[in-house]
Amino acid sequence: MKRKTTLIQFGLIFLFVLSACGGKAHPDPTATPLPATATPGPPNVVLVDGTPQVVIEPENPTPTPDLVNPNPVRITELEYVQSGDKLKVIAKLFNTLTDAILRDVQVEVLALDASGTRIAHEMRTVRYLFPRETSGLVQDFELLPGLQASSVEVRVKEGLKDRKLRYVQPLTVENAGWVEVEDGFHLTGWLKNSDPYTYTAVELNAIAYNASGLIIGGGCGKLDFVPEKDRTGVSIPADIQPDEEIALVEIYPWITAQSASLEGGSWWKNIEVRQWNFIVDDYQHVSGGAILRNLTDRLLTETFYLLTVADADNKVCLAQEGYIDLLWPDQELVFSPGILTLPTDCAAKQVDMIIVPGEFGQFQLGYDPLSVGTPVLSESGDSVTVTLINNLNADLSNAVVYVVATDAKGRIVGGGSAQSGNIRANSSVSVQVPILFLGKPEEIKFDTSVGIPLDVTIGS
């Protein structure tokens, strides 16, 4: 079973450092090669009114602009927001064509200071811009201290025209909104995939407007997996101009040069989700988990989970995703993402969870060397202590302990997780796991499992 929805039980000339959506964009191997950047050529000496003057011309001058044929990509909005050394450039691009998909559109983003000197620069690739489609672009720069942007430019090269129209936009965002969290704002929504393919490495560009329709900020992020014929919540940290109130949010998903499309098939059945559930307490804390089983006789690596919490109006309050690094052959694992915190103004009503089975893989260990003892609930009832045993004759740098609470009817009513830290060879360590559950402690059963991270260090 891939996903369910259930009612909740109550109780993010200068040298500069830059990034696009948290990391510098990788080159697109299928993109049309870009023309070389203009570089100064040898100086020429010319006479002006009998006076010799040195003129330096670029070896690769900017092409003469085409004043007759308009670019099919139109920039409809362009703003920037700077806070200290962090600069965010926000633009919207529109494909004016009705009969062609624009592929591998090259977009150059520039920031200039008051003297017109370039202080930041990045090239972006829009993989697909569908007919009459508007898409958003959010580009982050980190400038050297003291630099101040005075203007920004976005230069668009049209890319390749695909008139076969074999594709339509499969990714859309519904019910976009925002939530206020401790570190600022997150822009949220439901990302829907109408294709029978699971897409990987999907980029998300989110734009916030005030009541006057002016861009006041935004953010960008990535989602590793967008499951086929399904939807999942997204939550993107955003920088918003001070003293501005958000009135409207738009989120634009991109299939990127790094994206892959995974066909559906039997691999979805490699993991059985035997049961899952989540609860919320009176302090806006979310807890719970799932019982998973690897139905294959092979090691599964990097199983992905997506957890979404929404309110009664279907507004996404929280979207959490992550990995379960290893599932051993035929292993049954209790899993919990730990205790999560909702925004204070969210009245949670539903939870959605998706488990994307990982790939068959290899690991430096051929078996699971860890075992766990019986969890013991603390007197305060807010944690359990788990004894973790390392049966390997080498140290392990870390492990993660999962705990799931079930009631007398076998329903999941809480959970928690914690990192163990170093576990010495042929030794044991006690791990205190924060936990949240509903019900009387004497009626609750605590089950626990342990996972080994893929990047674990084995040996001293």
Secondary structure, 3 states (H helix, E strand, C coil): CCEEEEECECCCCCCCEEEECCECCCCCCCCCCCCCCCCEEEEEEEEECCEEEEEEEECCCCCCCCCCCCCCEEEEEEEEEEECCEEEEEEEEEECCCCCEEEEEEEEEEEECCCCCEEEEEEEEEEEECCCCEEEEEEEEECCCCCCCCEEEEEEECCEEECCCCCCCCEEEEEEEEEEECCEEEEEEEEEECCCEEEEEEEEEEEEECCCCCEEEEEEEEEEEECCCEEEEEEEEEEECCCCCCCEEEEEEEECCCCCEEECCHHHHHEEEEEEEEEECCCCEEEEEEEEEECCCCCEEEEEEEEEEEECCCCEEEEEEEEEEEECCCCEEEECCCCEECCCCCCEEEEEEEEECCEECCCCCCCCCEEECCCEECCCCCEEEEEEEECCCCCECCCEEEEEEECCCCCEEEEEEEECCCECCCEEEEEEEECEECCCHHHCEEEEEEECCCCCCECC
